[in-house]
Amino acid sequence: MGDTTVTTLEGRQKAVPHPVTDASPRPRRTPRRPRLWFEILLIAVSYWTYSLIRNAVPEQRAEALSNADWIWQLEHHLGIAVEESVNHAVNSVTWLIVGMNYYYATLHFVVTLGVLVWLYRSHPGRYAATRLVLFSTTAVALIGYYLYPLAPPRLMNGNTFIDTVMVHETWGSMASGDLKNMSNQYAAMPSMHIGWSVWCGLTIFALATVPWVKVLGLLYPALTLIVIVATANHFWLDAVGGILCLAVGYALATLWYGTLPHRLPRRVEPRSRETTGAGRGGTARPAA
């Protein structure tokens, strides 16, 4: 008879493989549940700071007009200089251009705040990362306003662009009229109307579950692009600048969280639900 092989308890323990840990990628930082009072304060202070810095940028009129001439010539060279034609065509329809004037003055803020509120209520796990995209985009835009002052088309010399707010006496606009001295008129590049509206559109498209709401999300920045051109507040290339700022915002948020905002968990579970039975200094047991 052959020798009998005896496996000791010690040998069995050595033979048992160690459990394999989950190697799937996880967010670098776990999103925290947003706090309402903090978010209201943060948004208020951030917008106040944004307005303060934007309006504190020196209004270099000569350089801003020179840059506008260069942009206009570049667009002619590229064959996309149709802003003046769009401006005149839409201005001929009074009810349409007045509606666009109010659209430009109000929805920029209303829709952006509405999307933030929707994120806070319905997607708290994605709120902080998506908000970081918006804030980063705006911060990059401030650098653009300082380094590249640009006059909007309606303020250019030697062109026939129509200042639609002045012509139709639209109330409440910061771009023209009595309120124009409260806002820097030479901060057209990049366009945050486009940066913010594309942020809203992409967020709605990525997270909404109703198909027609997704479509509205995509239509909003497209309509905003038409409005900023028709009202002679921006060139096409200002919109490109806004999209580039947004791309930087998404890149920074992705680096910070390790993934795109919409891929983060929708909900943030309370700490008490993550583990049960964990005593002080003890070992946590997974919840049943």
Order of alpha helices (4+ residues) and beta strands (2+ residues): alpha-alpha-alpha-alpha-alpha-alpha-alpha-alpha-alpha-alpha-alpha
